[in-house]
Amino acid sequence: MHGTRLASVLVACVLSCGLTGVAAAQSIGRDLDDAAGLRPSAPYARLFAVPAPVPSLRQAAAAAQPPAEPSHTGFSALVRSTASDFAAFPRRRSTWVILGVGAAAAALAHPADDGLNERLQDSTAVRRVFKPGKYLGYASVQGGAAVGLYLVGRYAMEPDKGTHTNKVAHLGFDLIRANIVTQALTYGIKAAVRRDRPTGECCSFPSGHASATFATAAVLERHFGYRLSWPMFAIAGYVAASRMADNRHFLSDVLFGSALGMASGWTVVGRHGRDSFTLAPVPIHGGIALAGSWSPKRSS
């Protein structure tokens, strides 16, 4: 019973950090077009009286539309888009909001790292419950699933009318990019920080399993909406927690890894249509309004 309670608390702890990052990014960290709901389904302008009400978290999440489907998802487009993702990562406000939440959570958890891992190793039930998590979070599994979706959509399915791609290829396209970005950033930080794992080897911070699965969850959240993406966030929390049960990571490692994965995933999906969004003040009778226009940007 003690092991079961500890396992439940562990998943809740990691998942709560992830969902806190979701809340922060959706309410204040997402770009203006996401947070204010200025993403119409067709390229036309909307007018908003000033001052506009601040949207609630639920309203902001509901307003975020799926990313615009690119015209091309070929290899050359993949290379160009991934290079642009790395350039866009530090320029997005949501990146720093999510990383800030993750860093703060990791700092708060750091004093309890050693004690928590020792308790986890004393519980056979916890290790048994979390054993499958390490396999789900392997980069080969996450990346393989992304490549599989991409290949099926691109070579086994007909393209949507008027494009050279389809929704399945587009999802795989985004997942591949998210995996590349998050793995590169994760291993770059590992090499720079060089924190020892609980077992004594290098390198522990941040958790690659956590970053990979939360990057996947972040991409699915934009493609399918926050309601349908909750299962993947739960899986990501389970995978992240499994790394402590397996004595390969500390709590602070998986908390920051989770935040890094979400920031990477949202960089990929958040860039769709970004450059074509404009917002400008317009004088009206009795005051000022804001005119916003958005049209999806197509990858070439």
ChimeraX attribute file (.defattr): number of C-alpha atoms within 10 A of each C-alpha:
attribute: neighborCount
match mode: 1-to-1
recipient: residues
	/A:1	7
	/A:2	10
	/A:3	18
	/A:4	13
	/A:5	10
	/A:6	17
	/A:7	23
	/A:8	14
	/A:9	13
	/A:10	23
	/A:11	20
	/A:12	16
	/A:13	15
	/A:14	26
	/A:15	23
	/A:16	16
	/A:17	22
	/A:18	29
	/A:19	17
	/A:20	17
	/A:21	24
	/A:22	25
	/A:23	18
	/A:24	18
	/A:25	28
	/A:26	25
	/A:27	22
	/A:28	19
	/A:29	20
	/A:30	25
	/A:31	18
	/A:32	16
	/A:33	22
	/A:34	21
	/A:35	24
	/A:36	21
	/A:37	17
	/A:38	24
	/A:39	25
	/A:40	18
	/A:41	12
	/A:42	10
	/A:43	14
	/A:44	12
	/A:45	17
	/A:46	15
	/A:47	16
	/A:48	16
	/A:49	13
	/A:50	11
	/A:51	10
	/A:52	10
	/A:53	9
	/A:54	12
	/A:55	16
	/A:56	13
	/A:57	17
	/A:58	12
	/A:59	15
	/A:60	22
	/A:61	23
	/A:62	16
	/A:63	19
	/A:64	24
	/A:65	17
	/A:66	18
	/A:67	22
	/A:68	20
	/A:69	21
	/A:70	22
	/A:71	19
	/A:72	20
	/A:73	26
	/A:74	16
	/A:75	10
	/A:76	11
	/A:77	16
	/A:78	18
	/A:79	13
	/A:80	12
	/A:81	20
	/A:82	20
	/A:83	13
	/A:84	14
	/A:85	23
	/A:86	19
	/A:87	12
	/A:88	16
	/A:89	20
	/A:90	14
	/A:91	11
	/A:92	18
	/A:93	16
	/A:94	27
	/A:95	23
	/A:96	19
	/A:97	19
	/A:98	31
	/A:99	22
	/A:100	17
	/A:101	21
	/A:102	26
	/A:103	20
	/A:104	15
	/A:105	19
	/A:106	23
	/A:107	16
	/A:108	13
	/A:109	16
	/A:110	14
	/A:111	12
	/A:112	13
	/A:113	18
	/A:114	12
	/A:115	10
	/A:116	17
	/A:117	20
	/A:118	14
	/A:119	13
	/A:120	20
	/A:121	15
	/A:122	12
	/A:123	16
	/A:124	11
	/A:125	18
	/A:126	24
	/A:127	20
	/A:128	13
	/A:129	15
	/A:130	20
	/A:131	16
	/A:132	13
	/A:133	21
	/A:134	19
	/A:135	14
	/A:136	19
	/A:137	26
	/A:138	17
	/A:139	18
	/A:140	12
	/A:141	14
	/A:142	21
	/A:143	22
	/A:144	16
	/A:145	15
	/A:146	22
	/A:147	18
	/A:148	16
	/A:149	20
	/A:150	26
	/A:151	16
	/A:152	13
	/A:153	22
	/A:154	23
	/A:155	11
	/A:156	10
	/A:157	14
	/A:158	11
	/A:159	17
	/A:160	12
	/A:161	8
	/A:162	7
	/A:163	13
	/A:164	15
	/A:165	23
	/A:166	21
	/A:167	19
	/A:168	17
	/A:169	29
	/A:170	23
	/A:171	22
	/A:172	25
	/A:173	28
	/A:174	26
	/A:175	30
	/A:176	24
	/A:177	27
	/A:178	32
	/A:179	27
	/A:180	19
	/A:181	25
	/A:182	26
	/A:183	22
	/A:184	14
	/A:185	19
	/A:186	23
	/A:187	18
	/A:188	13
	/A:189	16
	/A:190	19
	/A:191	14
	/A:192	10
	/A:193	14
	/A:194	16
	/A:195	17
	/A:196	16
	/A:197	16
	/A:198	19
	/A:199	10
	/A:200	10
	/A:201	11
	/A:202	14
	/A:203	20
	/A:204	25
	/A:205	26
	/A:206	30
	/A:207	29
	/A:208	29
	/A:209	30
	/A:210	32
	/A:211	35
	/A:212	35
	/A:213	32
	/A:214	35
	/A:215	34
	/A:216	28
	/A:217	27
	/A:218	28
	/A:219	29
	/A:220	24
	/A:221	24
	/A:222	20
	/A:223	21
	/A:224	13
	/A:225	18
	/A:226	19
	/A:227	10
	/A:228	13
	/A:229	18
	/A:230	15
	/A:231	12
	/A:232	17
	/A:233	26
	/A:234	21
	/A:235	19
	/A:236	29
	/A:237	28
	/A:238	27
	/A:239	30
	/A:240	35
	/A:241	30
	/A:242	31
	/A:243	26
	/A:244	27
	/A:245	31
	/A:246	19
	/A:247	16
	/A:248	20
	/A:249	27
	/A:250	29
	/A:251	30
	/A:252	27
	/A:253	29
	/A:254	30
	/A:255	33
	/A:256	30
	/A:257	31
	/A:258	34
	/A:259	33
	/A:260	31
	/A:261	34
	/A:262	32
	/A:263	32
	/A:264	34
	/A:265	33
	/A:266	28
	/A:267	29
	/A:268	28
	/A:269	25
	/A:270	25
	/A:271	19
	/A:272	19
	/A:273	20
	/A:274	17
	/A:275	11
	/A:276	13
	/A:277	17
	/A:278	15
	/A:279	16
	/A:280	10
	/A:281	13
	/A:282	14
	/A:283	10
	/A:284	10
	/A:285	6
	/A:286	6
	/A:287	10
	/A:288	15
	/A:289	19
	/A:290	19
	/A:291	18
	/A:292	21
	/A:293	20
	/A:294	22
	/A:295	20
	/A:296	20
	/A:297	18
	/A:298	14
	/A:299	17
	/A:300	13
